[in-house]
Amino acid sequence: MDHLVPSLEAILNRMLGLDLRIILPELTHAPHVPAMADLIPLHETALATAHEQAAQEGELLAKRFAA
């Protein structure tokens, strides 16, 4: 887990009351670390999934504000 996520959750969600949605793609270092080259396909899948989740969250947010 990203080391900043708990801090962001504490500040933005608990303290400020914002509806925080966190999407964490996995293996983000795979394309840059030669020892992780075998994991690049998993990284690409995780990244595509994260983009899909972000698009879904964007659509939900747009519907929420349109109502």
PyMOL Python script that loads the backbone (N, CA, C, O; Angstrom):
from pymol import cmd

cmd.read_pdbstr("""\
ATOM      1  N   MET A   1       0.846  -1.175   0.000  1.00  0.00           N
ATOM      2  CA  MET A   1       0.000   0.000   0.000  1.00  0.00           C
ATOM      3  C   MET A   1       0.894   1.243   0.000  1.00  0.00           C
ATOM      4  O   MET A   1       1.928   1.291   0.665  1.00  0.00           O
ATOM      5  N   ASP A   2       0.478   2.197  -0.734  1.00  0.00           N
ATOM      6  CA  ASP A   2       1.199   3.462  -0.811  1.00  0.00           C
ATOM      7  C   ASP A   2       1.284   4.078   0.580  1.00  0.00           C
ATOM      8  O   ASP A   2       0.298   4.096   1.317  1.00  0.00           O
ATOM      9  N   HIS A   3       2.449   4.576   0.934  1.00  0.00           N
ATOM     10  CA  HIS A   3       2.639   5.124   2.281  1.00  0.00           C
ATOM     11  C   HIS A   3       1.882   6.430   2.520  1.00  0.00           C
ATOM     12  O   HIS A   3       1.712   6.826   3.673  1.00  0.00           O
ATOM     13  N   LEU A   4       1.427   7.105   1.479  1.00  0.00           N
ATOM     14  CA  LEU A   4       0.693   8.361   1.654  1.00  0.00           C
ATOM     15  C   LEU A   4      -0.810   8.159   1.845  1.00  0.00           C
ATOM     16  O   LEU A   4      -1.502   9.050   2.338  1.00  0.00           O
ATOM     17  N   VAL A   5      -1.304   7.004   1.458  1.00  0.00           N
ATOM     18  CA  VAL A   5      -2.743   6.772   1.491  1.00  0.00           C
ATOM     19  C   VAL A   5      -3.334   6.950   2.891  1.00  0.00           C
ATOM     20  O   VAL A   5      -4.342   7.643   3.025  1.00  0.00           O
ATOM     21  N   PRO A   6      -2.761   6.361   3.932  1.00  0.00           N
ATOM     22  CA  PRO A   6      -3.355   6.572   5.262  1.00  0.00           C
ATOM     23  C   PRO A   6      -3.403   8.050   5.673  1.00  0.00           C
ATOM     24  O   PRO A   6      -4.365   8.487   6.305  1.00  0.00           O
ATOM     25  N   SER A   7      -2.387   8.801   5.320  1.00  0.00           N
ATOM     26  CA  SER A   7      -2.388  10.235   5.654  1.00  0.00           C
ATOM     27  C   SER A   7      -3.476  10.973   4.887  1.00  0.00           C
ATOM     28  O   SER A   7      -4.182  11.809   5.451  1.00  0.00           O
ATOM     29  N   LEU A   8      -3.611  10.665   3.605  1.00  0.00           N
ATOM     30  CA  LEU A   8      -4.650  11.306   2.802  1.00  0.00           C
ATOM     31  C   LEU A   8      -6.041  10.952   3.326  1.00  0.00           C
ATOM     32  O   LEU A   8      -6.923  11.808   3.397  1.00  0.00           O
ATOM     33  N   GLU A   9      -6.225   9.687   3.691  1.00  0.00           N
ATOM     34  CA  GLU A   9      -7.513   9.271   4.245  1.00  0.00           C
ATOM     35  C   GLU A   9      -7.807  10.012   5.552  1.00  0.00           C
ATOM     36  O   GLU A   9      -8.929  10.468   5.775  1.00  0.00           O
ATOM     37  N   ALA A  10      -6.807  10.125   6.398  1.00  0.00           N
ATOM     38  CA  ALA A  10      -7.007  10.791   7.685  1.00  0.00           C
ATOM     39  C   ALA A  10      -7.362  12.260   7.492  1.00  0.00           C
ATOM     40  O   ALA A  10      -8.286  12.764   8.132  1.00  0.00           O
ATOM     41  N   ILE A  11      -6.650  12.936   6.634  1.00  0.00           N
ATOM     42  CA  ILE A  11      -6.863  14.375   6.457  1.00  0.00           C
ATOM     43  C   ILE A  11      -8.108  14.671   5.630  1.00  0.00           C
ATOM     44  O   ILE A  11      -8.986  15.421   6.059  1.00  0.00           O
ATOM     45  N   LEU A  12      -8.178  14.078   4.440  1.00  0.00           N
ATOM     46  CA  LEU A  12      -9.260  14.421   3.521  1.00  0.00           C
ATOM     47  C   LEU A  12     -10.599  13.796   3.903  1.00  0.00           C
ATOM     48  O   LEU A  12     -11.647  14.429   3.772  1.00  0.00           O
ATOM     49  N   ASN A  13     -10.559  12.563   4.369  1.00  0.00           N
ATOM     50  CA  ASN A  13     -11.799  11.866   4.677  1.00  0.00           C
ATOM     51  C   ASN A  13     -12.260  12.145   6.102  1.00  0.00           C
ATOM     52  O   ASN A  13     -13.340  12.698   6.311  1.00  0.00           O
ATOM     53  N   ARG A  14     -11.459  11.772   7.063  1.00  0.00           N
ATOM     54  CA  ARG A  14     -11.898  11.870   8.460  1.00  0.00           C
ATOM     55  C   ARG A  14     -11.951  13.298   8.969  1.00  0.00           C
ATOM     56  O   ARG A  14     -12.905  13.678   9.648  1.00  0.00           O
ATOM     57  N   MET A  15     -10.931  14.100   8.649  1.00  0.00           N
ATOM     58  CA  MET A  15     -10.880  15.452   9.204  1.00  0.00           C
ATOM     59  C   MET A  15     -11.735  16.444   8.410  1.00  0.00           C
ATOM     60  O   MET A  15     -12.415  17.286   8.998  1.00  0.00           O
ATOM     61  N   LEU A  16     -11.703  16.346   7.081  1.00  0.00           N
ATOM     62  CA  LEU A  16     -12.447  17.299   6.252  1.00  0.00           C
ATOM     63  C   LEU A  16     -13.788  16.764   5.784  1.00  0.00           C
ATOM     64  O   LEU A  16     -14.604  17.514   5.248  1.00  0.00           O
ATOM     65  N   GLY A  17     -14.025  15.464   5.983  1.00  0.00           N
ATOM     66  CA  GLY A  17     -15.306  14.874   5.615  1.00  0.00           C
ATOM     67  C   GLY A  17     -15.522  14.684   4.129  1.00  0.00           C
ATOM     68  O   GLY A  17     -16.663  14.544   3.688  1.00  0.00           O
ATOM     69  N   LEU A  18     -14.467  14.677   3.357  1.00  0.00           N
ATOM     70  CA  LEU A  18     -14.605  14.475   1.914  1.00  0.00           C
ATOM     71  C   LEU A  18     -14.844  13.007   1.599  1.00  0.00           C
ATOM     72  O   LEU A  18     -14.377  12.122   2.315  1.00  0.00           O
ATOM     73  N   ASP A  19     -15.569  12.761   0.532  1.00  0.00           N
ATOM     74  CA  ASP A  19     -15.846  11.399   0.072  1.00  0.00           C
ATOM     75  C   ASP A  19     -14.659  10.956  -0.786  1.00  0.00           C
ATOM     76  O   ASP A  19     -14.641  11.167  -1.998  1.00  0.00           O
ATOM     77  N   LEU A  20     -13.695  10.357  -0.152  1.00  0.00           N
ATOM     78  CA  LEU A  20     -12.431  10.001  -0.806  1.00  0.00           C
ATOM     79  C   LEU A  20     -12.528   8.611  -1.416  1.00  0.00           C
ATOM     80  O   LEU A  20     -12.892   7.649  -0.740  1.00  0.00           O
ATOM     81  N   ARG A  21     -12.201   8.514  -2.694  1.00  0.00           N
ATOM     82  CA  ARG A  21     -12.158   7.229  -3.398  1.00  0.00           C
ATOM     83  C   ARG A  21     -10.730   7.017  -3.868  1.00  0.00           C
ATOM     84  O   ARG A  21     -10.210   7.815  -4.648  1.00  0.00           O
ATOM     85  N   ILE A  22     -10.097   5.962  -3.409  1.00  0.00           N
ATOM     86  CA  ILE A  22      -8.692   5.707  -3.731  1.00  0.00           C
ATOM     87  C   ILE A  22      -8.595   4.518  -4.672  1.00  0.00           C
ATOM     88  O   ILE A  22      -9.150   3.451  -4.407  1.00  0.00           O
ATOM     89  N   ILE A  23      -7.894   4.713  -5.757  1.00  0.00           N
ATOM     90  CA  ILE A  23      -7.659   3.665  -6.740  1.00  0.00           C
ATOM     91  C   ILE A  23      -6.152   3.475  -6.825  1.00  0.00           C
ATOM     92  O   ILE A  23      -5.419   4.401  -7.173  1.00  0.00           O
ATOM     93  N   LEU A  24      -5.698   2.279  -6.508  1.00  0.00           N
ATOM     94  CA  LEU A  24      -4.262   2.013  -6.475  1.00  0.00           C
ATOM     95  C   LEU A  24      -3.870   0.965  -7.523  1.00  0.00           C
ATOM     96  O   LEU A  24      -4.120  -0.224  -7.329  1.00  0.00           O
ATOM     97  N   PRO A  25      -3.259   1.397  -8.626  1.00  0.00           N
ATOM     98  CA  PRO A  25      -2.739   0.403  -9.561  1.00  0.00           C
ATOM     99  C   PRO A  25      -1.531  -0.294  -8.935  1.00  0.00           C
ATOM    100  O   PRO A  25      -0.804   0.299  -8.138  1.00  0.00           O
ATOM    101  N   GLU A  26      -1.330  -1.542  -9.299  1.00  0.00           N
ATOM    102  CA  GLU A  26      -0.234  -2.309  -8.714  1.00  0.00           C
ATOM    103  C   GLU A  26       0.953  -2.377  -9.661  1.00  0.00           C
ATOM    104  O   GLU A  26       0.828  -2.158 -10.866  1.00  0.00           O
ATOM    105  N   LEU A  27       2.086  -2.680  -9.094  1.00  0.00           N
ATOM    106  CA  LEU A  27       3.329  -2.924  -9.844  1.00  0.00           C
ATOM    107  C   LEU A  27       3.734  -1.740 -10.712  1.00  0.00           C
ATOM    108  O   LEU A  27       4.180  -1.922 -11.844  1.00  0.00           O
ATOM    109  N   THR A  28       3.582  -0.540 -10.191  1.00  0.00           N
ATOM    110  CA  THR A  28       3.877   0.661 -10.976  1.00  0.00           C
ATOM    111  C   THR A  28       5.363   0.818 -11.312  1.00  0.00           C
ATOM    112  O   THR A  28       5.710   1.575 -12.218  1.00  0.00           O
ATOM    113  N   HIS A  29       6.227   0.127 -10.607  1.00  0.00           N
ATOM    114  CA  HIS A  29       7.663   0.217 -10.891  1.00  0.00           C
ATOM    115  C   HIS A  29       8.125  -0.809 -11.924  1.00  0.00           C
ATOM    116  O   HIS A  29       9.257  -0.742 -12.403  1.00  0.00           O
ATOM    117  N   ALA A  30       7.265  -1.745 -12.265  1.00  0.00           N
ATOM    118  CA  ALA A  30       7.653  -2.830 -13.170  1.00  0.00           C
ATOM    119  C   ALA A  30       8.263  -2.343 -14.490  1.00  0.00           C
ATOM    120  O   ALA A  30       9.263  -2.914 -14.925  1.00  0.00           O
ATOM    121  N   PRO A  31       7.713  -1.324 -15.143  1.00  0.00           N
ATOM    122  CA  PRO A  31       8.295  -0.895 -16.416  1.00  0.00           C
ATOM    123  C   PRO A  31       9.673  -0.223 -16.270  1.00  0.00           C
ATOM    124  O   PRO A  31      10.393  -0.053 -17.254  1.00  0.00           O
ATOM    125  N   HIS A  32      10.025   0.152 -15.042  1.00  0.00           N
ATOM    126  CA  HIS A  32      11.250   0.921 -14.825  1.00  0.00           C
ATOM    127  C   HIS A  32      12.366   0.147 -14.125  1.00  0.00           C
ATOM    128  O   HIS A  32      13.512   0.596 -14.092  1.00  0.00           O
ATOM    129  N   VAL A  33      12.032  -1.009 -13.572  1.00  0.00           N
ATOM    130  CA  VAL A  33      13.010  -1.798 -12.826  1.00  0.00           C
ATOM    131  C   VAL A  33      13.282  -3.084 -13.614  1.00  0.00           C
ATOM    132  O   VAL A  33      12.403  -3.939 -13.731  1.00  0.00           O
ATOM    133  N   PRO A  34      14.485  -3.221 -14.149  1.00  0.00           N
ATOM    134  CA  PRO A  34      14.784  -4.387 -14.974  1.00  0.00           C
ATOM    135  C   PRO A  34      14.465  -5.730 -14.310  1.00  0.00           C
ATOM    136  O   PRO A  34      14.034  -6.662 -14.988  1.00  0.00           O
ATOM    137  N   ALA A  35      14.667  -5.839 -13.020  1.00  0.00           N
ATOM    138  CA  ALA A  35      14.396  -7.103 -12.329  1.00  0.00           C
ATOM    139  C   ALA A  35      12.902  -7.432 -12.297  1.00  0.00           C
ATOM    140  O   ALA A  35      12.526  -8.568 -12.009  1.00  0.00           O
ATOM    141  N   MET A  36      12.053  -6.449 -12.590  1.00  0.00           N
ATOM    142  CA  MET A  36      10.612  -6.664 -12.568  1.00  0.00           C
ATOM    143  C   MET A  36      10.017  -6.813 -13.965  1.00  0.00           C
ATOM    144  O   MET A  36       8.797  -6.781 -14.126  1.00  0.00           O
ATOM    145  N   ALA A  37      10.859  -6.974 -14.961  1.00  0.00           N
ATOM    146  CA  ALA A  37      10.404  -7.017 -16.354  1.00  0.00           C
ATOM    147  C   ALA A  37       9.336  -8.078 -16.594  1.00  0.00           C
ATOM    148  O   ALA A  37       8.432  -7.869 -17.403  1.00  0.00           O
ATOM    149  N   ASP A  38       9.423  -9.200 -15.911  1.00  0.00           N
ATOM    150  CA  ASP A  38       8.429 -10.262 -16.091  1.00  0.00           C
ATOM    151  C   ASP A  38       7.044  -9.860 -15.581  1.00  0.00           C
ATOM    152  O   ASP A  38       6.043 -10.484 -15.931  1.00  0.00           O
ATOM    153  N   LEU A  39       6.996  -8.828 -14.765  1.00  0.00           N
ATOM    154  CA  LEU A  39       5.735  -8.392 -14.173  1.00  0.00           C
ATOM    155  C   LEU A  39       5.031  -7.297 -14.973  1.00  0.00           C
ATOM    156  O   LEU A  39       3.945  -6.852 -14.600  1.00  0.00           O
ATOM    157  N   ILE A  40       5.639  -6.871 -16.055  1.00  0.00           N
ATOM    158  CA  ILE A  40       5.058  -5.781 -16.854  1.00  0.00           C
ATOM    159  C   ILE A  40       3.646  -6.114 -17.343  1.00  0.00           C
ATOM    160  O   ILE A  40       2.779  -5.241 -17.281  1.00  0.00           O
ATOM    161  N   PRO A  41       3.370  -7.324 -17.824  1.00  0.00           N
ATOM    162  CA  PRO A  41       1.980  -7.607 -18.234  1.00  0.00           C
ATOM    163  C   PRO A  41       0.978  -7.471 -17.083  1.00  0.00           C
ATOM    164  O   PRO A  41      -0.141  -7.000 -17.289  1.00  0.00           O
ATOM    165  N   LEU A  42       1.373  -7.877 -15.881  1.00  0.00           N
ATOM    166  CA  LEU A  42       0.485  -7.702 -14.728  1.00  0.00           C
ATOM    167  C   LEU A  42       0.288  -6.224 -14.406  1.00  0.00           C
ATOM    168  O   LEU A  42      -0.808  -5.800 -14.038  1.00  0.00           O
ATOM    169  N   HIS A  43       1.346  -5.454 -14.547  1.00  0.00           N
ATOM    170  CA  HIS A  43       1.252  -3.999 -14.336  1.00  0.00           C
ATOM    171  C   HIS A  43       0.286  -3.382 -15.344  1.00  0.00           C
ATOM    172  O   HIS A  43      -0.552  -2.558 -14.979  1.00  0.00           O
ATOM    173  N   GLU A  44       0.401  -3.776 -16.602  1.00  0.00           N
ATOM    174  CA  GLU A  44      -0.468  -3.217 -17.638  1.00  0.00           C
ATOM    175  C   GLU A  44      -1.931  -3.555 -17.374  1.00  0.00           C
ATOM    176  O   GLU A  44      -2.812  -2.725 -17.599  1.00  0.00           O
ATOM    177  N   THR A  45      -2.190  -4.758 -16.902  1.00  0.00           N
ATOM    178  CA  THR A  45      -3.557  -5.150 -16.550  1.00  0.00           C
ATOM    179  C   THR A  45      -4.058  -4.328 -15.366  1.00  0.00           C
ATOM    180  O   THR A  45      -5.188  -3.839 -15.374  1.00  0.00           O
ATOM    181  N   ALA A  46      -3.212  -4.180 -14.354  1.00  0.00           N
ATOM    182  CA  ALA A  46      -3.595  -3.398 -13.174  1.00  0.00           C
ATOM    183  C   ALA A  46      -3.847  -1.937 -13.543  1.00  0.00           C
ATOM    184  O   ALA A  46      -4.773  -1.317 -13.021  1.00  0.00           O
ATOM    185  N   LEU A  47      -3.044  -1.397 -14.422  1.00  0.00           N
ATOM    186  CA  LEU A  47      -3.206  -0.010 -14.843  1.00  0.00           C
ATOM    187  C   LEU A  47      -4.507   0.168 -15.625  1.00  0.00           C
ATOM    188  O   LEU A  47      -5.227   1.145 -15.418  1.00  0.00           O
ATOM    189  N   ALA A  48      -4.809  -0.769 -16.520  1.00  0.00           N
ATOM    190  CA  ALA A  48      -6.060  -0.702 -17.273  1.00  0.00           C
ATOM    191  C   ALA A  48      -7.261  -0.789 -16.335  1.00  0.00           C
ATOM    192  O   ALA A  48      -8.246  -0.073 -16.515  1.00  0.00           O
ATOM    193  N   THR A  49      -7.181  -1.655 -15.345  1.00  0.00           N
ATOM    194  CA  THR A  49      -8.255  -1.784 -14.363  1.00  0.00           C
ATOM    195  C   THR A  49      -8.415  -0.491 -13.577  1.00  0.00           C
ATOM    196  O   THR A  49      -9.538  -0.055 -13.325  1.00  0.00           O
ATOM    197  N   ALA A  50      -7.308   0.124 -13.190  1.00  0.00           N
ATOM    198  CA  ALA A  50      -7.363   1.393 -12.459  1.00  0.00           C
ATOM    199  C   ALA A  50      -8.008   2.484 -13.312  1.00  0.00           C
ATOM    200  O   ALA A  50      -8.784   3.292 -12.802  1.00  0.00           O
ATOM    201  N   HIS A  51      -7.694   2.511 -14.598  1.00  0.00           N
ATOM    202  CA  HIS A  51      -8.305   3.501 -15.494  1.00  0.00           C
ATOM    203  C   HIS A  51      -9.808   3.264 -15.607  1.00  0.00           C
ATOM    204  O   HIS A  51     -10.588   4.216 -15.624  1.00  0.00           O
ATOM    205  N   GLU A  52     -10.212   2.009 -15.683  1.00  0.00           N
ATOM    206  CA  GLU A  52     -11.638   1.684 -15.737  1.00  0.00           C
ATOM    207  C   GLU A  52     -12.343   2.110 -14.455  1.00  0.00           C
ATOM    208  O   GLU A  52     -13.434   2.677 -14.498  1.00  0.00           O
ATOM    209  N   GLN A  53     -11.716   1.836 -13.317  1.00  0.00           N
ATOM    210  CA  GLN A  53     -12.299   2.239 -12.037  1.00  0.00           C
ATOM    211  C   GLN A  53     -12.423   3.757 -11.951  1.00  0.00           C
ATOM    212  O   GLN A  53     -13.427   4.275 -11.461  1.00  0.00           O
ATOM    213  N   ALA A  54     -11.408   4.464 -12.424  1.00  0.00           N
ATOM    214  CA  ALA A  54     -11.449   5.932 -12.393  1.00  0.00           C
ATOM    215  C   ALA A  54     -12.569   6.459 -13.283  1.00  0.00           C
ATOM    216  O   ALA A  54     -13.266   7.403 -12.912  1.00  0.00           O
ATOM    217  N   ALA A  55     -12.743   5.857 -14.445  1.00  0.00           N
ATOM    218  CA  ALA A  55     -13.823   6.268 -15.348  1.00  0.00           C
ATOM    219  C   ALA A  55     -15.183   6.012 -14.702  1.00  0.00           C
ATOM    220  O   ALA A  55     -16.080   6.850 -14.799  1.00  0.00           O
ATOM    221  N   GLN A  56     -15.343   4.871 -14.047  1.00  0.00           N
ATOM    222  CA  GLN A  56     -16.599   4.554 -13.370  1.00  0.00           C
ATOM    223  C   GLN A  56     -16.881   5.548 -12.247  1.00  0.00           C
ATOM    224  O   GLN A  56     -18.009   6.017 -12.094  1.00  0.00           O
ATOM    225  N   GLU A  57     -15.859   5.864 -11.470  1.00  0.00           N
ATOM    226  CA  GLU A  57     -16.028   6.837 -10.387  1.00  0.00           C
ATOM    227  C   GLU A  57     -16.386   8.211 -10.953  1.00  0.00           C
ATOM    228  O   GLU A  57     -17.207   8.926 -10.378  1.00  0.00           O
ATOM    229  N   GLY A  58     -15.774   8.576 -12.074  1.00  0.00           N
ATOM    230  CA  GLY A  58     -16.093   9.847 -12.721  1.00  0.00           C
ATOM    231  C   GLY A  58     -17.535   9.898 -13.191  1.00  0.00           C
ATOM    232  O   GLY A  58     -18.205  10.921 -13.043  1.00  0.00           O
ATOM    233  N   GLU A  59     -18.017   8.797 -13.758  1.00  0.00           N
ATOM    234  CA  GLU A  59     -19.405   8.731 -14.202  1.00  0.00           C
ATOM    235  C   GLU A  59     -20.368   8.842 -13.017  1.00  0.00           C
ATOM    236  O   GLU A  59     -21.375   9.546 -13.091  1.00  0.00           O
ATOM    237  N   LEU A  60     -20.049   8.142 -11.925  1.00  0.00           N
ATOM    238  CA  LEU A  60     -20.899   8.231 -10.735  1.00  0.00           C
ATOM    239  C   LEU A  60     -20.923   9.648 -10.173  1.00  0.00           C
ATOM    240  O   LEU A  60     -21.974  10.139  -9.760  1.00  0.00           O
ATOM    241  N   LEU A  61     -19.784  10.290 -10.159  1.00  0.00           N
ATOM    242  CA  LEU A  61     -19.705  11.660  -9.659  1.00  0.00           C
ATOM    243  C   LEU A  61     -20.509  12.612 -10.548  1.00  0.00           C
ATOM    244  O   LEU A  61     -21.225  13.479 -10.048  1.00  0.00           O
ATOM    245  N   ALA A  62     -20.386  12.444 -11.865  1.00  0.00           N
ATOM    246  CA  ALA A  62     -21.136  13.288 -12.795  1.00  0.00           C
ATOM    247  C   ALA A  62     -22.639  13.114 -12.595  1.00  0.00           C
ATOM    248  O   ALA A  62     -23.386  14.092 -12.620  1.00  0.00           O
ATOM    249  N   LYS A  63     -23.086  11.868 -12.396  1.00  0.00           N
ATOM    250  CA  LYS A  63     -24.514  11.610 -12.161  1.00  0.00           C
ATOM    251  C   LYS A  63     -24.966  12.232 -10.846  1.00  0.00           C
ATOM    252  O   LYS A  63     -26.069  12.767 -10.740  1.00  0.00           O
ATOM    253  N   ARG A  64     -24.090  12.151  -9.847  1.00  0.00           N
ATOM    254  CA  ARG A  64     -24.441  12.706  -8.542  1.00  0.00           C
ATOM    255  C   ARG A  64     -24.625  14.214  -8.598  1.00  0.00           C
ATOM    256  O   ARG A  64     -25.524  14.759  -7.960  1.00  0.00           O
ATOM    257  N   PHE A  65     -23.767  14.891  -9.368  1.00  0.00           N
ATOM    258  CA  PHE A  65     -23.861  16.355  -9.458  1.00  0.00           C
ATOM    259  C   PHE A  65     -24.924  16.796 -10.437  1.00  0.00           C
ATOM    260  O   PHE A  65     -25.390  17.933 -10.361  1.00  0.00           O
ATOM    261  N   ALA A  66     -25.328  15.925 -11.365  1.00  0.00           N
ATOM    262  CA  ALA A  66     -26.358  16.274 -12.334  1.00  0.00           C
ATOM    263  C   ALA A  66     -27.756  16.218 -11.709  1.00  0.00           C
ATOM    264  O   ALA A  66     -28.695  16.856 -12.187  1.00  0.00           O
ATOM    265  N   ALA A  67     -27.866  15.452 -10.648  1.00  0.00           N
ATOM    266  CA  ALA A  67     -29.191  15.267 -10.019  1.00  0.00           C
ATOM    267  C   ALA A  67     -29.588  16.441  -9.171  1.00  0.00           C
ATOM    268  O   ALA A  67     -30.668  16.439  -8.580  1.00  0.00           O
TER     269      ALA A  67
END
""", "prot")
cmd.dss("prot")
cmd.show_as("cartoon", "prot")
cmd.util.cbc("prot")
cmd.orient("prot")
